[in-house]
Amino acid sequence: MLIRLITAPFLFVFRGVLGFLRWLTGLIYDLGEEGRQEASLTALLEGDYGAGSLEEVMETVDRMDGYQFEVFGAALLKKCGFEEVEKTKGSGDQGVDILAQKDEVRFAVQCKHVSSRLGNTPVQEVAAGRVLYRCHVAAVLTNSDFTQAAEELARANLVLLWDRKHLMDMIAKGMEKAKD
């Protein structure tokens, strides 16, 4: 009984110290992981895909916020051979986030980083923005997919829908160019 009375406080403190060390180790690991994620995000925003796989790049893309996705979209268009790529001003852009040119064709692009399917609104906005910015082509770029209604409206308004699959194809093309 005496041994239990003596060892019980020691075990309690020992377990507490071990728990604290596990927590501290987890915190240090998490901080390192955040740093690695931030570094991969920064690289993507600068148009550098590094040696990562397409899946790793998409994981980073899915962690972006809306503004970061617009910056990434502009860098991606440059990687895919677009010229004169420029981001429009943030607010009051009339549904166009990026202006770009390829083979003398001017593009008005709206970027939408979302976790659900996109409906008609971005299609309507970029269709109007295309006219305002005097572009030949309008497109909506997303990390997601589109509803059937959005697809129908896009066909009627000649708006390109660059969904998740198309985005992945563009990233793969950019990764190939980076290897060359």
N, C-alpha and C positions, 0 to 999 in steps of 0.2 A: 504494500500500500504506500509506503514511504517513497519508493522509487517512482511510482506513478505521480505522486504529488510533486516530486522534484522534476521529472521529465515532461510533465504536461505543459507547463509554461514554455519550456525550451522548444517542444514540438510545435506549439502554437506560434511562437516567434519564427521558428525555422520555416514553417509553412507560409507564413506571411511574407518572409523575405523571398522565398521561392516564387510566390505569386507576384510579388513586386518585380522580380527579375524577369519573369515571363512577360509581364505587361510592358516593361521597359524594352525588352528585346523585340516584342511585337511592334511597339511604337517606332523604334529605330528602323525596323524592316519597312513599315508603312511609309515612313518619311523617305526612305531610299526609293521605294516603289513610286511614290508621287514624283520624285525627282526624275526618275526614268521616264514616267509618263509625260511629264512636262517637257523633257528633252525631245521625246519623239513627236509631241505636238508642235513644238517650235520648229523642228526640222521639216515637218509636213507643211507648215505655214510658209516656209521659205522655199518649198518646192523640192526638198531633199527627202527621198523615200528610203535612203540608207539601204541596208542589206535585209530589211524586214520582209516578211511574207505579205501577200495581199491580205490575208486574214488579220495580221497584226496592224496593217495600215487601216483597215476598216474598223477595227476595235478603237483605234485612236480617233478616227473620223466620228464614230458614234459618241465619243465623249466630248466632242466640240460643242460650243454654244453657237447660236445663230451667226454672230459676227465672225467668229473664227471660221465657220463653214464658208462664209462669203470670201474671206481672205484665201482660204484653201482652194475654193473654186476658181478664183482668179489665177492662182499659181498653177493649178491643174490645167486650165485652158492654155496657159503659156507652154506647159510641158507637151501639150497635144498639138502644138503648132499654130495656135492662134496668135495674132499680132495685135499691137495697139490695145492691149488688155488694160482696162482701167475700172476701178471701183467707183460707183457713183456715190454721192453724199449719202449719209445715213438716213436721215428723215427727209421726207418730201421727194424721194427718188422715183415716185410714180410707178412703183412695182418693178423697177429695174435695178438690180444690184451691181451688175457687171456689163460693161460694153466691150466688145471684142470684134476683131476682124479676122477672116480667113479667106484667102483667095478672092479678095476684094468684095466679100460679102460681110455686111455688118450685122452683128448679133446683139440682141438685147436679152440678157439672162437674169432670171430671178432665182435666187438660191433659197431653199427651204430645208432647214435641218429640223426634222420632226421624228416623233416616235410612232406616229400613226399614219394612215393613208391620207394623202392630200386630195382635197376636193377641188371645186371649181374656182375658188377665189384667186389663187396664184395664177391660174390660166387667164382669167379675166384681166388681172392687173398687168401681166406682162404683155398681153395682146394690145392693151391700150398704151403701155409704155413703149412698145416697139414703134408705134406711129409717132409718139411724142419725140422720141430720140432719133427718128428717121432711119430706122434699121430695116434691113431686108428680112431678117429672121428673128423670131422670138422663141425662147426656150425656158423651161423650168428645170432646174437641177436640184435633186433631192437625194438624201440618204435612205429614203423610204420608197413607197410605191404610190400609185394614183388610184382613185376610185374610177369606176366605169364612167360615171357622169363626167369626170374631169377628162378622161380619154376622149369621150364623144365631143366635148366642147373644144378640146385641143385640135381634133381633126377638122372641125368646122371652122376654126380660126387659124389654121395652119401654124399651130404652136408645137414645137418639139418638146416631148416629155422625156427628160433624161432621168430615169428612175434608178433604183439601187443597182440593178444589173448593169445598166449603161455606165453608171458611175464607176463600178468595179472594172468594167472594160477600159474606161478612160484611165483609171489608176494603173492598170496593168500596162497599158500603152506608155504611160509616163515612166513606169519602172523600167520598161525595155529601153526607152530612150536614155534613161539615166545610166544604163549599163554600157551604152555605146560610147 
